[in-house]
Amino acid sequence: RPFMDMLCGRLTRIVVRIETLPIDETLHGDYFNDKQFKRRFQLWLNTLWQEKDRLLDKLKRQYG
């Protein structure tokens, strides 16, 4: 629905947030063959998704 609202000109504001993240040595590894690395990587990525979801909730409250 938001995409159609944008196409139809019903959106009055679009908010874009960009954040660059460093990729340190702990994120370098063998995702397919190292189960411990894969798990750590998934936890890191899931944390990013959770932070993104919290930010979207905040923006929805702030901008309606």
PyMOL commands that set and color helices and strands:
alter all, ss='L'
color gray80, all
select helices_A, chain A and resi 2-7+25-27+35-63
alter helices_A, ss='H'
color red, helices_A
deselect
rebuild
show_as cartoon
